[in-house]
Structure formats: structure tokens, C-alpha cells
Amino acid sequence: MIVPATGPLDATPEGLHALYVSLNSPVVTVDRLPVGPAAAAIAVHGGFGTTLLIRSVRTGTVAYFHAEPRFGMEAALSHAEGLGFLFDDEANLGGFGVASSSWPAWLAEIFTADLEELESADPSAWLSKFRWALAEDQRRL
């Protein structure tokens, strides 16, 4: 069973056993997100369960869903596929030897430990679409 959640179970790259990103961006209707195109990812956490992340392409808002460890991957995949998302079961971005630099920016933002360094007094930096630009500017300095 998959239930709404407030965030990922373990938001560190070391806590991920597998990370699958959707191949498409279907138009979805999900609570807490505006109707429109979205991207999805399934994060499998070692022994703690699975998190399904659905991100609105338009606003950058992310909706989280958790599933129990025993059937977590199957529950998350079934829920995501029911919404129209497609996944490649061989494209694991969270496996050993896969650098987090190959992750989409919105996932790297969620699953990195140094998010506090990116915080700014500028309110526009709190919005996802501006936060990535802020991170790029700070890396160049």
C-alpha cells in the first residue's frame, strides 16, 4: 500500500539502494499538485521502504508517497504506472558506481545533504525553479 508523505524516507545518496526516473512526463492529476505534466522517480531505501516522488513540471512542486519495505517497489511502480509514467527497470541511477551528477537536478536537490548551503535570504531562491540557478551561480564563484 502506498500513502501520501511529507518527504523522502532517507534524503541522503548513501541511503538509496535504487533510484529510477520516469522516461516520460504525462499529464497527471494528483493531490497537492496542479493538473499538468509531471516527472516521477522511485527511490528505494535500504530496509526502510520506498518513496515515490512526483514533480510538477510547471511549478516544481513535489508530492511524496511512501510504501512499506516488503512490497514498496511494486506498490510505487504500480501507482506511478497507473498515472501514466513509464520506467526502465535497468536504468538504476542510485546503484553503486553511478554518480549523482547524472541525476536530474530536481532529484539531486532532494537527495543531497548540503541543501542548507544553498539557502538564501532572497525569497525567490526558495522556489525550485530559481534554486537551481542559485546553485549554479554559487558553483561558479
Secondary structure, 3 states (H helix, E strand, C coil): CEEEECCCCCCCHHHEEEEEECCCCCEECCCCCCCEEEEEEEEEECCCEEEEEEEECCCCCEEEEEECCCCHHHHHHHHHHHCCCCCCCCCCCCCCCCCHHHCCHHHHHHCCCCHHHHCCCCHHHHCHHHHHHHHHHHHHC
